């Protein structure tokens, strides 16, 4: 059941990105000065699969300043929000509210 929810969420997010022209206005490179082209990014479904394989339950994936902003729950049930590199899916330093 969890896999179906994750797949449905990933498909819905991907469809939303496609409907928005896959060029969100927040991708201005403010967080990543050398942002890779969209063609090189992991898809939302690929990123969700990668995180699930690491034991996370993904709740939401969005783009924010040229990176993925992911809300998820770890295996212990703790809610986690992370900024992830759009190509590698690796965690990036969290930006504070005053940045």
Phi, psi and omega per residue, in radians:
X1 nan -0.730 3.123
X2 -1.075 -0.674 3.137
X3 -1.119 -0.658 3.125
X4 -1.169 -0.721 3.107
X5 -1.087 -0.787 -3.134
X6 -1.086 -0.787 3.137
X7 -1.107 -0.746 3.131
X8 -1.114 -0.718 3.119
X9 -1.123 -0.793 -3.139
X10 -1.082 -0.723 3.126
X11 -1.149 -0.740 3.140
X12 -1.110 -0.748 3.128
X13 -1.156 -0.751 3.127
X14 -1.085 -0.714 3.118
X15 -1.131 -0.677 3.107
X16 -1.113 -0.709 3.096
X17 -1.148 -0.717 3.131
X18 -1.131 -0.699 3.136
X19 -1.153 -0.511 3.129
X20 -1.486 0.128 3.110
X21 1.443 0.161 3.112
X22 0.950 0.330 3.076
X23 -2.252 1.283 -3.107
X24 -1.121 2.523 -3.083
X25 -1.210 -0.309 -3.120
X26 -1.427 0.014 -3.124
X27 -1.535 0.973 -3.094
X28 -1.617 0.056 3.094
X29 1.357 0.244 -3.127
X30 -1.093 -0.601 3.133
X31 -1.516 -0.706 -3.129
X32 -2.047 1.948 -3.089
X33 -1.224 -0.518 3.120
X34 -1.967 1.030 -3.074
X35 -1.090 2.257 3.097
X36 -1.204 2.690 3.120
X37 -1.099 2.625 -3.124
X38 -0.953 -0.560 -3.114
X39 -1.086 -0.386 -3.126
X40 -1.629 -0.160 -3.090
X41 -1.196 2.597 2.924
X42 -1.130 2.521 3.033
X43 -1.285 2.854 3.108
X44 -1.037 -0.724 3.142
X45 -1.127 -0.723 3.115
X46 -1.111 -0.749 3.126
X47 -1.122 -0.755 3.121
X48 -1.068 -0.741 3.111
X49 -1.093 -0.738 -3.136
X50 -1.084 -0.774 -3.132
X51 -1.192 -0.692 3.116
X52 -1.095 -0.672 3.116
X53 -1.132 -0.395 3.098
X54 -1.561 0.028 3.076
X55 1.722 0.142 -3.136
X56 -1.620 2.684 2.948
X57 -1.908 2.028 -3.053
X58 -1.496 2.289 3.111
X59 -1.818 -0.657 -3.087
X60 -2.734 2.441 3.046
X61 -2.277 2.188 3.086
X62 -2.379 2.930 3.018
X63 -1.731 2.531 3.135
X64 -2.622 1.979 3.127
X65 0.918 0.728 3.034
X66 1.459 0.225 3.086
X67 -2.370 2.941 3.040
X68 -1.510 2.326 3.047
X69 -1.910 1.994 -3.002
X70 -2.079 2.299 2.998
X71 -1.885 2.242 -3.051
X72 -2.675 3.051 3.076
X73 -2.155 2.362 3.125
X74 -1.464 3.129 -3.063
X75 -1.088 -0.401 3.127
X76 -1.544 0.011 3.131
X77 1.533 0.131 3.136
X78 -1.469 2.292 3.097
X79 -1.275 2.395 -3.088
X80 -2.313 2.382 2.966
X81 -2.093 2.309 -3.083
X82 -2.456 2.602 2.971
X83 -1.724 2.204 -3.061
X84 -2.117 2.505 3.106
X85 -1.080 2.316 -3.050
X86 -1.188 -0.351 -3.127
X87 -1.711 -0.762 -3.057
X88 -1.679 -0.420 -3.067
X89 1.361 0.131 -3.130
X90 -1.369 2.576 3.132
X91 -1.093 2.503 3.067
X92 -1.980 2.766 3.102
X93 -1.013 2.430 3.140
X94 -1.323 2.343 3.141
X95 -1.554 2.333 3.111
X96 -1.340 2.933 -3.113
X97 -1.184 -0.390 -3.117
X98 -1.656 0.130 3.121
X99 -1.345 nan nan
